[in-house]
């Protein structure tokens, strides 16, 4: 990871700003932290600096956390965004994740903040590395699959992150599966119809843009094809993912090549089904 990482904190409370900074610097003293207390300071900071992470209170006087999230996605769309709050409810938290937040943490749980920050920075760095060295990624995937059990079933892969979608697609294709992909639930329905519903498994992210979550998509498709197998995946922390996840197989992103193949194979059944191309 880069030696000095820059973090923007939007927080109007001096006491809470100090606690956040102390928590972060106690884990990584090299963090460069920039504070903003108002909408104007936040917007100016985003325009002036490139940040590795943004942390924002959910409720700011004369401003809102969701407005700050929307602005950050417009100016710095690849920068992870974490909400902190004392009072945010589960419904608001889940809605913020649907809008593009990376995570949310309660202020009275500093240990969770540290974990969320580490996870967000790690996943952001992994996305950069995947973009920068796709050839090396391909070379690494092949040996890892030699001892993995694949198959030849047909899978509908639904994932809004193009880098994650590309990675999972590559892994499963080289394990022998037939893959059709979609970037969201609406697109997935079109792919589903185009292929006459002939899929053996749905592998879908839980939170996606477009108004159709992975859970709703799975529920709809399973009505039309009751024997459809489903694997859900999410990059949010296990507590949040557990609240959003319908029953079934689950992949916690980021996950290894072996875990992807093993989970898919276990969901489909140990013996690969024969399918005529």
MARLUMVO-982928 format. One line per field, with one value per residue: residue number from 1; residue in three letters; chain; y, x, z of N, C-alpha, C in turn. Coordinates in Angstrom, 1 decimal. Layout:
N
num NUM,...
residuo ALA,...
cadena A,...
n_yy Y,...
n_xx X,...
n_zz Z,...
ca_yy Y,...
ca_xx X,...
ca_zz Z,...
c_yy Y,...
c_xx X,...
c_zz Z,...
//
This chain:
277
num 1,2,3,4,5,6,7,8,9,10,11,12,13,14,15,16,17,18,19,20,21,22,23,24,25,26,27,28,29,30,31,32,33,34,35,36,37,38,39,40,41,42,43,44,45,46,47,48,49,50,51,52,53,54,55,56,57,58,59,60,61,62,63,64,65,66,67,68,69,70,71,72,73,74,75,76,77,78,79,80,81,82,83,84,85,86,87,88,89,90,91,92,93,94,95,96,97,98,99,100,101,102,103,104,105,106,107,108,109,110,111,112,113,114,115,116,117,118,119,120,121,122,123,124,125,126,127,128,129,130,131,132,133,134,135,136,137,138,139,140,141,142,143,144,145,146,147,148,149,150,151,152,153,154,155,156,157,158,159,160,161,162,163,164,165,166,167,168,169,170,171,172,173,174,175,176,177,178,179,180,181,182,183,184,185,186,187,188,189,190,191,192,193,194,195,196,197,198,199,200,201,202,203,204,205,206,207,208,209,210,211,212,213,214,215,216,217,218,219,220,221,222,223,224,225,226,227,228,229,230,231,232,233,234,235,236,237,238,239,240,241,242,243,244,245,246,247,248,249,250,251,252,253,254,255,256,257,258,259,260,261,262,263,264,265,266,267,268,269,270,271,272,273,274,275,276,277
residuo UNK,UNK,UNK,UNK,UNK,UNK,UNK,UNK,UNK,UNK,UNK,UNK,UNK,UNK,UNK,UNK,UNK,UNK,UNK,UNK,UNK,UNK,UNK,UNK,UNK,UNK,UNK,UNK,UNK,UNK,UNK,UNK,UNK,UNK,UNK,UNK,UNK,UNK,UNK,UNK,UNK,UNK,UNK,UNK,UNK,UNK,UNK,UNK,UNK,UNK,UNK,UNK,UNK,UNK,UNK,UNK,UNK,UNK,UNK,UNK,UNK,UNK,UNK,UNK,UNK,UNK,UNK,UNK,UNK,UNK,UNK,UNK,UNK,UNK,UNK,UNK,UNK,UNK,UNK,UNK,UNK,UNK,UNK,UNK,UNK,UNK,UNK,UNK,UNK,UNK,UNK,UNK,UNK,UNK,UNK,UNK,UNK,UNK,UNK,UNK,UNK,UNK,UNK,UNK,UNK,UNK,UNK,UNK,UNK,UNK,UNK,UNK,UNK,UNK,UNK,UNK,UNK,UNK,UNK,UNK,UNK,UNK,UNK,UNK,UNK,UNK,UNK,UNK,UNK,UNK,UNK,UNK,UNK,UNK,UNK,UNK,UNK,UNK,UNK,UNK,UNK,UNK,UNK,UNK,UNK,UNK,UNK,UNK,UNK,UNK,UNK,UNK,UNK,UNK,UNK,UNK,UNK,UNK,UNK,UNK,UNK,UNK,UNK,UNK,UNK,UNK,UNK,UNK,UNK,UNK,UNK,UNK,UNK,UNK,UNK,UNK,UNK,UNK,UNK,UNK,UNK,UNK,UNK,UNK,UNK,UNK,UNK,UNK,UNK,UNK,UNK,UNK,UNK,UNK,UNK,UNK,UNK,UNK,UNK,UNK,UNK,UNK,UNK,UNK,UNK,UNK,UNK,UNK,UNK,UNK,UNK,UNK,UNK,UNK,UNK,UNK,UNK,UNK,UNK,UNK,UNK,UNK,UNK,UNK,UNK,UNK,UNK,UNK,UNK,UNK,UNK,UNK,UNK,UNK,UNK,UNK,UNK,UNK,UNK,UNK,UNK,UNK,UNK,UNK,UNK,UNK,UNK,UNK,UNK,UNK,UNK,UNK,UNK,UNK,UNK,UNK,UNK,UNK,UNK,UNK,UNK,UNK,UNK,UNK,UNK,UNK,UNK,UNK,UNK,UNK,UNK,UNK,UNK,UNK,UNK,UNK,UNK
cadena A,A,A,A,A,A,A,A,A,A,A,A,A,A,A,A,A,A,A,A,A,A,A,A,A,A,A,A,A,A,A,A,A,A,A,A,A,A,A,A,A,A,A,A,A,A,A,A,A,A,A,A,A,A,A,A,A,A,A,A,A,A,A,A,A,A,A,A,A,A,A,A,A,A,A,A,A,A,A,A,A,A,A,A,A,A,A,A,A,A,A,A,A,A,A,A,A,A,A,A,A,A,A,A,A,A,A,A,A,A,A,A,A,A,A,A,A,A,A,A,A,A,A,A,A,A,A,A,A,A,A,A,A,A,A,A,A,A,A,A,A,A,A,A,A,A,A,A,A,A,A,A,A,A,A,A,A,A,A,A,A,A,A,A,A,A,A,A,A,A,A,A,A,A,A,A,A,A,A,A,A,A,A,A,A,A,A,A,A,A,A,A,A,A,A,A,A,A,A,A,A,A,A,A,A,A,A,A,A,A,A,A,A,A,A,A,A,A,A,A,A,A,A,A,A,A,A,A,A,A,A,A,A,A,A,A,A,A,A,A,A,A,A,A,A,A,A,A,A,A,A,A,A,A,A,A,A,A,A,A,A,A,A,A,A,A,A,A,A,A,A,A,A,A,A,A,A
n_yy -1.2,2.4,4.7,7.0,7.8,9.7,11.0,12.3,13.9,14.5,16.2,17.8,18.0,18.9,17.2,14.6,14.6,14.7,12.2,10.4,11.0,10.2,7.5,6.6,7.3,5.9,3.4,3.6,5.6,7.2,8.2,10.9,13.4,15.3,17.8,18.7,20.9,22.0,22.2,23.8,23.7,21.0,20.6,22.2,20.9,18.5,19.4,20.3,18.3,14.9,12.1,9.1,8.0,8.7,9.9,10.4,12.1,11.2,13.0,16.4,19.8,21.9,20.5,17.3,13.8,12.1,13.9,14.7,12.3,11.9,14.0,13.4,11.1,12.1,13.8,12.4,9.5,6.9,6.8,5.3,5.5,6.1,6.1,7.5,7.4,8.2,7.6,6.5,4.5,1.0,0.9,3.3,3.0,0.8,1.9,4.0,2.5,1.4,3.7,4.1,4.2,2.9,1.7,1.6,2.8,2.7,5.4,4.7,2.4,2.0,0.0,-1.3,0.8,0.9,-1.6,-1.3,0.8,-0.3,-2.4,-1.1,0.5,-1.6,-3.0,-1.0,-0.6,-3.1,-3.0,-1.1,-2.5,-4.6,-3.3,-2.3,-4.5,-6.7,-8.9,-10.2,-10.9,-12.8,-14.8,-15.6,-16.8,-19.2,-21.4,-21.6,-22.8,-25.4,-27.4,-27.2,-27.9,-27.7,-27.0,-27.3,-25.9,-23.4,-20.0,-17.1,-14.1,-11.3,-8.2,-5.0,-3.7,-3.2,-4.3,-6.3,-7.9,-8.7,-10.1,-12.3,-13.4,-14.3,-16.2,-18.2,-18.9,-20.1,-22.2,-23.8,-23.2,-21.8,-18.5,-15.8,-12.3,-9.4,-6.0,-5.0,-5.4,-4.9,-5.1,-7.8,-9.1,-8.8,-10.2,-12.7,-13.2,-13.2,-15.5,-17.4,-18.2,-20.2,-21.0,-22.4,-21.4,-18.5,-15.9,-13.3,-9.9,-8.3,-5.6,-3.3,-0.8,0.7,-0.1,-2.8,-5.1,-7.7,-9.7,-9.4,-9.8,-12.5,-13.7,-13.2,-14.5,-17.1,-17.8,-18.1,-20.1,-22.6,-24.4,-23.1,-22.4,-20.3,-17.9,-15.5,-12.4,-10.0,-6.9,-5.6,-5.2,-8.2,-8.0,-6.1,-7.2,-9.5,-8.7,-7.9,-10.1,-12.7,-16.1,-18.6,-19.6,-17.8,-15.3,-13.5,-10.6,-9.1,-12.2,-15.3,-17.1,-19.9,-20.0,-18.9,-20.7,-23.1,-22.5,-22.0,-24.5,-26.2,-25.1,-25.8,-28.5,-31.4,-33.1,-32.2,-31.0,-32.3,-30.5,-29.6,-27.7
n_xx 0.8,0.3,2.6,1.9,-1.3,-4.2,-6.8,-10.1,-12.1,-15.4,-16.9,-18.7,-18.4,-16.0,-15.0,-15.7,-14.3,-11.6,-11.6,-11.9,-9.6,-7.6,-8.2,-7.7,-5.0,-3.7,-3.6,-2.5,0.0,1.0,-1.0,-2.4,-4.5,-7.3,-9.5,-13.0,-15.6,-17.9,-20.3,-19.1,-16.4,-15.9,-16.5,-14.6,-12.2,-12.5,-12.2,-9.7,-7.8,-6.8,-8.2,-7.7,-9.6,-12.8,-14.4,-17.4,-19.7,-23.1,-25.1,-25.0,-25.1,-27.1,-26.4,-26.1,-25.3,-25.8,-25.9,-23.3,-22.1,-23.1,-21.9,-19.2,-19.1,-19.4,-17.2,-14.9,-15.2,-14.0,-13.1,-13.3,-16.1,-17.1,-19.6,-20.1,-21.8,-23.9,-26.5,-27.6,-30.0,-30.8,-32.2,-31.7,-28.9,-28.6,-29.9,-28.1,-25.9,-26.8,-26.8,-24.2,-22.3,-19.4,-19.3,-20.7,-20.4,-20.9,-20.3,-19.6,-18.1,-15.2,-13.4,-14.6,-14.5,-11.8,-11.4,-13.2,-12.0,-9.5,-10.4,-11.7,-9.6,-7.9,-9.5,-9.8,-7.2,-6.7,-8.5,-7.2,-4.8,-5.8,-6.7,-4.3,-2.6,-3.6,-2.6,-0.8,-2.6,-4.1,-2.2,-1.8,-4.2,-4.6,-2.8,-3.9,-6.3,-5.9,-6.1,-8.8,-12.3,-14.2,-16.8,-19.4,-21.8,-24.3,-24.1,-25.4,-24.0,-24.1,-23.1,-22.2,-19.7,-17.2,-14.6,-14.6,-16.5,-15.3,-13.1,-14.3,-15.8,-13.7,-12.4,-14.4,-15.0,-12.5,-12.7,-14.4,-17.1,-20.1,-20.6,-22.8,-23.2,-24.2,-24.6,-26.4,-29.6,-31.7,-30.5,-29.8,-32.3,-32.9,-30.9,-31.5,-34.0,-33.3,-31.8,-33.6,-34.2,-32.5,-30.5,-28.3,-27.4,-27.5,-25.3,-24.9,-24.4,-25.4,-26.2,-27.1,-27.1,-30.0,-32.4,-33.2,-32.4,-30.0,-31.3,-34.0,-33.9,-33.1,-35.3,-37.4,-36.4,-36.3,-38.9,-39.7,-38.0,-37.8,-35.8,-33.4,-30.2,-28.6,-26.1,-25.1,-23.2,-21.1,-19.4,-19.6,-19.3,-19.6,-21.7,-23.5,-24.0,-25.2,-27.7,-28.8,-28.8,-30.4,-31.4,-29.0,-26.2,-23.1,-20.7,-18.1,-16.8,-13.5,-12.7,-10.9,-9.7,-10.0,-12.0,-14.2,-14.6,-15.0,-17.3,-19.3,-19.3,-20.1,-22.7,-24.0,-23.7,-21.7,-21.1,-20.5,-23.0,-24.1,-24.2,-25.4,-23.7
n_zz 0.0,-0.4,1.0,2.5,3.3,2.6,4.4,4.5,6.9,7.6,10.0,12.5,15.3,17.6,19.7,18.7,16.3,17.3,18.6,16.5,15.0,16.8,17.1,14.5,14.0,16.0,15.0,12.4,12.2,10.1,8.6,6.8,7.9,7.1,8.1,7.9,8.6,7.7,4.9,2.9,3.5,3.1,0.4,-0.7,0.1,-1.3,-3.9,-4.0,-3.1,-3.5,-2.2,-0.2,1.4,2.7,5.6,7.2,9.3,9.8,10.2,9.7,10.7,8.7,6.5,4.9,5.5,3.3,1.2,1.2,0.5,-2.1,-3.4,-3.1,-4.7,-7.1,-7.5,-6.7,-7.5,-7.0,-4.5,-1.3,1.0,4.3,6.7,9.9,13.0,15.8,16.1,13.8,12.2,11.4,8.9,7.7,7.5,5.7,3.5,2.9,2.1,-0.3,-1.8,-2.3,-0.2,1.4,3.9,7.3,10.6,14.1,16.4,19.0,18.8,18.3,17.6,15.5,13.6,13.0,11.7,9.6,8.1,7.5,5.9,3.8,2.6,1.8,-0.1,-2.0,-2.9,-3.9,-6.1,-7.7,-8.2,-9.7,-12.0,-13.0,-13.6,-15.2,-16.6,-15.0,-13.0,-14.4,-14.8,-12.2,-11.5,-13.0,-12.0,-9.4,-9.9,-10.5,-8.6,-8.0,-8.0,-10.8,-13.2,-15.6,-15.8,-16.4,-15.6,-14.2,-13.7,-11.6,-11.0,-9.9,-9.8,-12.1,-12.1,-10.2,-11.3,-13.7,-12.7,-11.3,-13.4,-15.0,-13.4,-13.1,-15.7,-16.5,-14.8,-16.1,-16.4,-18.0,-18.6,-18.3,-18.0,-16.0,-15.1,-13.2,-11.5,-13.3,-15.8,-15.6,-15.7,-18.4,-19.6,-18.6,-19.8,-22.5,-22.6,-22.3,-19.7,-19.0,-16.9,-14.4,-12.1,-10.1,-9.4,-7.4,-6.5,-3.4,-2.8,-5.1,-7.8,-9.4,-8.4,-8.0,-5.8,-5.0,-3.5,-4.1,-6.8,-7.0,-5.7,-7.5,-9.9,-9.0,-8.7,-11.3,-12.1,-10.2,-9.4,-9.5,-8.4,-5.9,-5.2,-3.0,-2.8,-1.1,-0.3,2.1,5.7,7.8,9.7,8.6,6.1,6.8,7.7,5.3,3.7,2.1,3.0,2.2,0.1,0.5,-0.3,1.0,0.0,-0.3,-1.9,-2.2,-5.1,-4.8,-2.9,-4.2,-6.3,-4.8,-3.3,-5.3,-6.5,-4.4,-3.9,-6.3,-6.2,-5.8,-8.0,-11.3,-13.5,-16.7,-19.6,-22.7,-25.2
ca_yy 0.0,3.6,5.0,8.1,7.8,10.9,10.8,13.5,13.6,15.6,16.1,19.2,18.0,18.8,16.0,13.4,14.7,14.3,10.7,9.8,11.1,9.4,6.1,6.3,7.5,4.9,2.2,4.0,7.0,7.9,8.8,12.4,13.6,16.6,17.9,19.6,21.0,22.5,21.9,24.6,23.2,19.7,20.7,22.8,19.9,17.5,20.0,20.6,17.2,13.5,11.3,7.6,7.6,9.8,9.5,11.5,12.0,11.0,14.2,17.6,21.0,22.6,19.6,15.9,12.8,11.6,14.9,14.6,11.0,12.1,14.9,12.7,10.1,12.9,14.4,11.3,8.3,5.7,6.9,4.7,6.5,5.5,6.9,7.3,8.1,7.7,7.3,6.0,3.2,0.0,1.2,4.4,2.5,0.0,2.8,4.7,1.6,1.4,4.9,4.0,4.2,1.7,1.0,2.5,2.4,3.5,6.1,4.1,1.2,2.4,-1.1,-1.5,1.8,0.5,-2.7,-0.8,1.6,-1.2,-3.2,-0.2,0.8,-2.8,-3.3,0.1,-0.9,-4.3,-2.6,-0.5,-3.5,-5.4,-2.5,-2.1,-5.6,-7.8,-10.1,-10.9,-11.6,-14.0,-15.9,-16.2,-17.5,-20.5,-22.4,-21.8,-23.6,-26.8,-28.3,-26.8,-28.6,-26.8,-27.6,-26.8,-25.4,-22.0,-19.1,-15.7,-13.3,-10.0,-7.4,-3.6,-3.3,-3.9,-5.0,-7.5,-8.7,-9.2,-11.1,-13.5,-14.0,-15.0,-17.3,-19.2,-19.4,-21.0,-23.4,-24.6,-22.7,-20.9,-17.3,-14.6,-11.3,-8.2,-5.0,-4.7,-6.3,-4.6,-5.7,-9.2,-9.6,-8.8,-11.4,-13.9,-13.4,-13.5,-16.9,-18.3,-18.6,-21.5,-20.9,-23.3,-20.7,-17.0,-15.4,-11.9,-9.0,-8.0,-4.2,-2.8,0.4,0.4,-0.4,-4.2,-5.7,-9.1,-10.6,-9.3,-10.5,-14.0,-14.1,-13.1,-15.6,-18.5,-18.1,-18.6,-21.3,-23.0,-25.2,-22.2,-22.2,-18.9,-17.6,-14.0,-11.9,-8.6,-6.4,-4.9,-6.1,-9.3,-7.6,-5.5,-8.2,-10.5,-8.1,-7.7,-11.3,-13.8,-17.4,-19.3,-19.5,-16.4,-15.0,-12.2,-10.0,-9.8,-13.6,-15.9,-17.9,-21.2,-19.9,-18.7,-22.0,-24.1,-22.1,-22.2,-26.0,-26.7,-24.8,-26.6,-30.0,-31.9,-33.6,-31.3,-31.5,-32.3,-29.5,-29.5,-26.3
ca_xx 0.0,1.1,3.2,1.1,-2.7,-4.8,-8.2,-10.9,-13.1,-16.4,-17.4,-18.8,-18.1,-14.6,-14.8,-15.7,-13.1,-10.4,-11.6,-11.7,-8.2,-6.8,-8.4,-7.0,-3.5,-3.2,-3.4,-1.6,0.5,1.4,-2.2,-2.6,-5.9,-7.8,-10.8,-13.9,-16.8,-19.1,-20.4,-18.2,-15.0,-15.9,-16.5,-13.2,-11.2,-12.6,-11.7,-8.2,-7.0,-7.2,-8.2,-7.8,-10.7,-13.6,-15.2,-18.4,-20.9,-24.3,-25.9,-24.3,-26.0,-27.2,-25.9,-26.5,-24.3,-26.1,-25.5,-21.8,-21.8,-23.4,-20.9,-17.9,-19.1,-19.3,-15.9,-13.9,-16.0,-13.4,-12.7,-14.3,-16.8,-17.6,-20.4,-20.0,-23.0,-24.3,-27.9,-28.2,-30.8,-30.4,-32.8,-30.9,-27.6,-28.7,-30.1,-26.8,-25.0,-27.4,-26.5,-22.8,-21.3,-18.6,-19.6,-21.1,-19.9,-21.4,-19.2,-19.2,-17.4,-13.9,-12.7,-15.2,-14.0,-10.5,-11.6,-13.8,-11.0,-8.5,-11.0,-12.0,-8.4,-7.4,-10.3,-9.5,-5.9,-6.9,-9.1,-6.2,-3.9,-6.4,-6.7,-2.9,-1.8,-4.5,-1.9,-0.3,-3.8,-4.5,-1.2,-2.0,-5.5,-4.5,-2.3,-4.8,-7.5,-5.5,-6.6,-10.1,-13.3,-15.0,-18.0,-19.8,-23.1,-24.5,-24.2,-25.7,-23.2,-24.6,-22.1,-22.1,-18.3,-16.7,-13.4,-15.0,-17.2,-14.3,-12.3,-15.1,-16.0,-12.4,-12.2,-15.4,-14.8,-11.4,-13.1,-15.2,-18.5,-20.6,-21.0,-23.4,-23.0,-25.0,-24.1,-27.4,-30.7,-32.5,-29.8,-29.9,-33.6,-32.9,-30.0,-32.3,-35.0,-32.6,-31.3,-34.8,-34.2,-31.7,-29.4,-28.3,-27.0,-27.4,-24.3,-25.3,-24.1,-26.6,-26.6,-26.7,-27.9,-31.0,-33.7,-33.4,-31.3,-29.7,-32.3,-35.3,-33.7,-33.2,-36.7,-38.1,-36.0,-36.6,-40.3,-39.8,-37.2,-37.7,-34.6,-32.3,-29.3,-28.2,-25.0,-25.0,-21.9,-21.1,-18.2,-19.8,-18.9,-20.5,-22.9,-24.4,-24.3,-26.1,-29.0,-29.4,-28.6,-31.4,-30.8,-28.3,-24.7,-22.7,-19.3,-17.7,-15.7,-12.9,-12.5,-9.9,-10.1,-10.4,-13.3,-15.2,-14.9,-15.5,-18.7,-20.1,-19.4,-20.9,-24.0,-24.5,-23.6,-20.4,-20.9,-20.9,-24.1,-23.8,-25.0,-25.0,-23.5
ca_zz 0.0,-0.5,2.4,3.2,2.8,3.0,4.8,4.8,7.9,7.7,11.4,13.1,16.7,17.9,20.5,17.9,15.4,18.0,18.9,15.2,14.6,17.7,16.7,13.2,14.1,16.9,14.2,11.3,12.5,8.9,8.0,6.8,8.1,6.8,8.7,7.4,9.6,7.0,3.5,2.1,3.7,2.5,-1.1,-1.1,0.3,-2.4,-5.1,-3.8,-2.8,-3.8,-0.9,-0.2,2.2,3.3,6.7,7.4,10.2,9.0,10.4,9.9,10.7,7.4,5.5,5.3,5.1,2.0,0.2,1.1,-0.2,-3.5,-4.0,-3.2,-5.8,-8.3,-7.7,-6.5,-7.5,-6.6,-3.1,-0.4,1.9,5.5,7.6,11.4,13.6,17.1,16.1,12.6,12.3,10.3,7.6,7.1,7.1,4.5,2.4,2.5,1.3,-1.6,-2.5,-2.6,0.9,1.6,5.2,8.3,11.9,15.2,17.0,20.2,18.5,17.6,17.0,14.2,12.7,12.5,10.8,8.4,7.4,6.9,4.8,2.7,1.9,1.2,-1.3,-3.0,-3.4,-4.8,-7.4,-8.5,-8.7,-10.8,-13.2,-13.5,-14.0,-15.5,-17.1,-13.8,-12.4,-15.2,-14.6,-10.9,-11.4,-13.5,-11.1,-8.2,-10.2,-10.9,-7.6,-7.7,-8.8,-11.6,-13.7,-17.0,-15.7,-16.9,-14.4,-14.4,-12.8,-11.5,-10.1,-10.5,-9.9,-13.3,-11.8,-9.5,-12.3,-14.6,-12.0,-11.0,-14.7,-15.5,-12.5,-13.4,-17.1,-16.5,-14.1,-17.0,-16.4,-19.0,-17.9,-18.8,-16.9,-16.0,-14.1,-12.2,-11.6,-14.5,-16.9,-15.4,-16.2,-19.8,-19.9,-18.2,-20.8,-23.7,-22.6,-22.1,-18.3,-18.9,-16.0,-13.3,-10.8,-10.0,-8.5,-7.5,-5.4,-2.7,-2.9,-6.5,-8.2,-10.4,-7.8,-7.7,-5.0,-5.3,-2.9,-4.9,-8.1,-6.7,-5.4,-8.8,-10.8,-8.4,-9.0,-12.7,-12.2,-8.8,-9.1,-9.7,-7.2,-5.7,-4.3,-2.8,-2.4,-0.6,0.3,3.3,6.8,8.0,10.4,7.7,5.0,7.4,7.8,4.0,3.0,2.2,3.3,1.1,0.1,0.6,-0.5,1.6,-0.8,-1.4,-1.6,-3.0,-6.2,-4.3,-2.2,-5.2,-7.0,-3.9,-2.9,-6.4,-6.7,-3.3,-4.2,-7.4,-6.0,-6.0,-9.4,-12.4,-14.4,-18.1,-20.4,-24.1,-25.5
c_yy 1.3,4.0,6.0,8.1,9.0,10.6,12.1,13.1,14.8,15.3,17.5,19.2,17.9,17.6,14.8,13.4,14.2,12.8,10.0,9.8,10.2,7.9,5.7,6.3,6.4,3.6,2.5,5.4,7.8,8.5,10.3,12.7,15.1,16.7,18.9,19.6,21.4,22.0,22.6,24.0,21.8,19.8,21.3,21.7,18.9,18.1,20.1,19.4,15.9,12.7,9.8,7.1,8.8,9.2,10.7,11.1,11.9,12.3,15.4,18.8,21.7,21.8,18.2,15.0,12.3,12.6,14.9,13.4,11.3,13.0,14.2,11.7,10.9,13.4,13.3,10.0,7.0,5.7,6.3,5.8,5.8,6.5,6.5,8.0,7.5,7.2,6.7,4.6,2.3,0.4,2.3,3.9,1.7,0.9,3.6,3.8,1.4,2.6,5.0,4.1,2.9,0.9,2.1,2.0,3.3,4.1,5.5,2.8,1.5,1.2,-1.5,-0.5,1.4,-0.6,-2.2,0.0,0.7,-2.0,-2.3,0.2,-0.4,-3.1,-2.2,-0.2,-2.1,-4.0,-2.0,-1.5,-4.3,-4.6,-2.4,-3.3,-6.8,-9.0,-10.9,-11.6,-12.9,-15.2,-16.5,-17.0,-19.0,-21.6,-22.7,-22.7,-25.0,-27.8,-28.0,-27.6,-27.6,-27.5,-27.0,-26.2,-23.9,-21.1,-17.7,-14.9,-11.9,-9.2,-6.1,-3.1,-4.0,-4.7,-6.3,-8.5,-9.4,-10.3,-12.4,-14.2,-14.9,-16.3,-18.5,-19.8,-20.4,-22.2,-24.3,-24.2,-21.9,-19.7,-16.3,-13.6,-10.1,-7.3,-4.6,-5.6,-6.1,-5.3,-7.3,-9.8,-9.7,-10.0,-12.7,-14.2,-13.9,-14.9,-17.9,-18.9,-19.9,-21.3,-21.9,-22.6,-19.2,-16.6,-13.9,-11.1,-8.7,-6.6,-3.7,-1.6,-0.1,0.0,-1.8,-4.8,-7.2,-10.1,-10.6,-9.9,-12.0,-14.4,-14.1,-14.3,-16.9,-18.8,-18.7,-19.9,-21.8,-23.7,-24.4,-22.1,-20.8,-18.8,-16.0,-13.6,-10.4,-8.2,-5.7,-5.9,-7.1,-9.0,-7.0,-6.4,-9.2,-10.0,-8.0,-9.1,-12.3,-15.1,-18.0,-19.2,-18.1,-16.3,-13.6,-11.7,-9.1,-11.3,-14.2,-16.7,-19.2,-21.1,-19.7,-20.0,-23.0,-23.7,-22.3,-23.7,-26.6,-26.4,-25.6,-28.1,-30.4,-32.4,-32.6,-31.9,-31.4,-31.4,-29.5,-28.0,-25.9
c_xx 0.9,1.5,2.4,-0.3,-3.4,-6.3,-8.9,-12.0,-14.1,-17.1,-17.5,-18.5,-16.6,-14.2,-14.7,-14.6,-11.9,-10.4,-11.4,-10.2,-7.4,-7.0,-7.6,-5.5,-2.9,-2.9,-2.4,-1.1,0.8,0.2,-2.1,-4.0,-6.2,-9.2,-11.7,-15.1,-18.1,-19.1,-19.4,-16.7,-14.9,-15.7,-15.1,-12.2,-11.3,-12.0,-10.2,-7.4,-7.6,-7.1,-8.3,-9.0,-11.5,-14.4,-16.2,-19.4,-22.1,-25.2,-25.0,-25.2,-25.9,-26.6,-26.3,-25.4,-24.5,-25.7,-24.0,-21.4,-22.0,-22.3,-19.5,-17.9,-19.0,-17.9,-14.8,-14.6,-15.4,-12.9,-13.7,-14.8,-17.4,-18.4,-20.1,-21.2,-23.2,-25.7,-28.5,-28.8,-30.4,-31.0,-32.1,-29.5,-27.6,-29.0,-28.9,-25.9,-25.5,-27.0,-25.0,-21.8,-20.6,-19.0,-20.2,-20.7,-20.5,-20.2,-18.7,-18.5,-16.2,-13.2,-13.3,-14.8,-12.7,-10.6,-12.2,-12.9,-10.0,-9.1,-11.2,-10.7,-7.8,-8.1,-10.0,-8.2,-6.0,-7.5,-8.1,-5.2,-4.5,-6.4,-5.3,-2.2,-2.7,-3.8,-1.4,-1.4,-4.1,-3.5,-1.4,-3.2,-5.3,-4.0,-3.2,-6.0,-7.2,-6.1,-8.1,-11.1,-14.2,-16.3,-18.3,-21.2,-23.1,-24.8,-24.5,-25.0,-23.7,-23.8,-21.9,-20.6,-17.7,-15.4,-13.7,-15.7,-16.3,-13.5,-13.1,-15.4,-14.8,-12.2,-13.1,-15.3,-13.6,-11.6,-14.1,-16.7,-18.8,-21.2,-21.7,-23.4,-23.9,-24.4,-25.1,-28.6,-31.6,-31.9,-29.9,-31.2,-33.6,-32.0,-30.8,-33.3,-34.4,-32.1,-32.4,-34.7,-33.3,-30.4,-29.5,-28.0,-27.0,-26.3,-24.4,-24.8,-25.5,-27.1,-26.1,-27.6,-29.0,-32.3,-34.0,-32.2,-31.1,-30.8,-33.6,-35.1,-33.8,-34.6,-37.5,-37.7,-36.3,-38.1,-40.5,-39.0,-36.9,-36.4,-33.3,-31.5,-28.8,-27.1,-25.0,-23.6,-22.0,-19.7,-18.4,-19.5,-20.0,-21.8,-24.0,-24.9,-25.3,-27.5,-29.7,-29.5,-29.8,-30.7,-30.1,-26.8,-24.3,-21.1,-19.0,-16.5,-14.8,-12.6,-11.5,-10.5,-10.7,-11.8,-14.4,-15.6,-15.5,-17.0,-19.6,-20.4,-20.3,-22.4,-24.7,-24.6,-22.2,-20.1,-21.4,-22.0,-23.6,-24.7,-24.5,-24.8,-24.4
c_zz 0.0,0.9,3.2,2.6,3.4,3.2,5.1,5.8,7.9,9.1,12.0,14.6,16.9,18.7,19.6,16.9,16.1,18.3,17.6,14.8,15.5,17.4,15.5,13.3,15.1,16.1,13.1,11.5,11.3,8.2,8.0,6.8,7.9,7.3,7.9,8.3,8.9,5.5,2.6,2.3,3.1,1.0,-1.5,-1.0,-0.9,-3.7,-5.1,-3.7,-3.3,-2.6,-1.1,0.5,2.7,4.4,7.0,8.5,9.3,9.1,10.6,9.8,9.3,6.3,5.8,4.8,3.7,0.9,0.1,0.3,-1.7,-4.2,-4.1,-4.4,-7.1,-8.6,-7.6,-6.4,-7.0,-5.2,-2.1,0.6,3.0,6.3,9.0,12.0,15.0,17.1,14.8,12.8,11.2,9.0,6.9,6.7,5.9,3.3,1.9,1.7,-0.1,-2.4,-2.8,-1.5,1.0,2.9,6.1,9.7,13.0,15.9,18.3,20.0,17.7,17.0,15.6,13.1,12.1,11.5,9.5,7.5,6.7,5.7,3.6,1.9,1.2,-0.1,-2.4,-3.6,-4.3,-6.1,-8.3,-9.1,-9.8,-12.1,-13.8,-14.0,-14.2,-16.0,-15.9,-13.0,-13.1,-14.9,-13.2,-10.8,-11.9,-12.6,-9.9,-8.6,-10.5,-9.9,-7.2,-8.6,-9.5,-12.1,-15.1,-17.0,-16.2,-15.7,-14.9,-13.4,-12.8,-10.5,-10.7,-10.6,-11.1,-13.0,-11.1,-10.5,-13.3,-14.0,-11.8,-12.3,-15.1,-14.7,-12.9,-14.8,-17.2,-15.6,-14.9,-17.2,-17.6,-18.3,-18.8,-17.7,-17.1,-14.9,-13.1,-12.4,-12.8,-15.7,-16.8,-15.9,-17.7,-20.3,-19.7,-19.3,-22.2,-23.8,-22.2,-20.7,-18.1,-18.2,-14.9,-12.0,-11.1,-9.0,-8.5,-6.2,-4.7,-2.9,-4.3,-6.9,-9.2,-9.8,-7.5,-7.0,-5.4,-4.7,-3.7,-6.3,-8.0,-6.5,-6.7,-9.7,-10.3,-8.6,-10.4,-12.9,-10.8,-8.4,-9.3,-8.4,-7.2,-4.8,-4.2,-2.4,-2.0,-0.1,1.6,4.5,7.1,8.7,9.5,6.6,5.5,7.4,6.4,3.2,3.2,2.5,2.1,1.2,0.0,0.5,0.1,0.7,0.0,-0.9,-2.6,-4.1,-5.7,-3.6,-3.2,-5.9,-6.1,-3.5,-4.1,-6.6,-5.6,-3.5,-5.3,-7.1,-6.4,-7.4,-10.4,-13.2,-15.8,-18.8,-21.8,-24.5,-26.7
//
